[in-house]
């Protein structure tokens, strides 16, 4: 039977509530995961990543592939609503944040590796989803990047975070020393549809709005468009590039 929690002053509830932003996630080294489809899927594939399940009613847990020893908690409706920021009214998972090892950028890339500074959790999550879909294995997160296990990033990522190797990257000043080839997306670059993709490379994505430092020694690629808008959303542009790479180099 799940343990009932009714007080907002309960230490466990206060800890879980702190996981709604990146600072709390980093401090507690935990995260909250939600979604009527995402929760059962990730439990089936990665049950070892979680330390508790939170519900509104005990009967909601029926049918979920819960490990027998996984602690279960039932929250009063007002408390559950504070944690259920997506509004699923479906059980939430409390996970343990994985370690993000330091990336060795002096070593050559293996396949297409993303080097990412996207600071919006929704954009980062959507990018990780595209990365997993198009065969990327490693994503190197620069200090400006959002927390990939932020609730909004997890929602947009559709469990991609659990399928990728996420690494901690350096600051911009150290990036020029990274082994290449280093590529970026830029409206003034060479046409992407004529580019001969190498199998191993690093694709660098800057912050939304700010873009990339102009001094970075990168080969720049442009996505042809009608020109009716100034630019594409960073995640959309990156997804198109990932698809082009996947189409060019996938087996068969």
MORAKA-V341091 format. One record per residue. N is the residue number from 1. SS is DSSP state (~ for helix, > for strand, _ for the rest). Layout:
N,SS
N,SS
This chain:
1,_
2,_
3,>
4,>
5,>
6,_
7,_
8,_
9,_
10,_
11,~
12,~
13,~
14,~
15,~
16,~
17,~
18,~
19,~
20,~
21,_
22,~
23,~
24,~
25,~
26,~
27,~
28,~
29,_
30,>
31,>
32,>
33,>
34,_
35,_
36,_
37,_
38,~
39,~
40,~
41,~
42,~
43,~
44,~
45,~
46,_
47,~
48,~
49,~
50,>
51,>
52,>
53,>
54,>
55,>
56,_
57,_
58,~
59,~
60,~
61,~
62,_
63,_
64,_
65,_
66,_
67,_
68,_
69,_
70,_
71,>
72,>
73,>
74,>
75,>
76,_
77,~
78,~
79,~
80,~
81,~
82,~
83,~
84,_
85,_
86,_
87,_
88,_
89,_
90,_
91,_
92,>
93,>
94,>
95,>
96,>
97,_
98,_
99,_
100,_
101,_
102,>
103,_
104,_
105,_
106,_
107,_
108,_
109,_
110,_
111,_
112,>
113,>
114,>
115,>
116,>
117,_
118,_
119,_
120,_
121,~
122,~
123,~
124,~
125,~
126,~
127,~
128,~
129,~
130,~
131,~
132,~
133,~
134,_
135,_
136,_
137,_
138,>
139,>
140,>
141,>
142,_
143,_
144,_
145,_
146,_
147,_
148,_
149,_
150,_
151,~
152,~
153,~
154,~
155,~
156,~
157,~
158,_
159,_
160,~
161,~
162,~
163,_
164,_
165,>
166,>
167,>
168,>
169,_
170,_
171,_
172,~
173,~
174,~
175,~
176,_
177,_
178,_
179,_
180,_
181,_
182,>
183,>
184,>
185,>
186,>
187,>
188,>
189,>
190,>
191,>
192,~
193,~
194,~
195,_
196,_
197,_
198,_
199,_
200,_
201,>
202,>
203,>
204,>
205,>
206,_
207,>
208,_
209,_
210,_
211,>
212,_
213,_
214,_
215,_
216,_
217,_
218,_
219,>
220,>
221,>
222,>
223,_
224,_
225,_
226,_
227,_
228,_
229,_
230,_
231,_
232,_
233,_
234,~
235,~
236,~
237,~
238,~
239,~
240,~
241,~
242,~
243,~
244,~
245,~
246,~
247,~
248,~
249,~
250,_
251,_
252,_
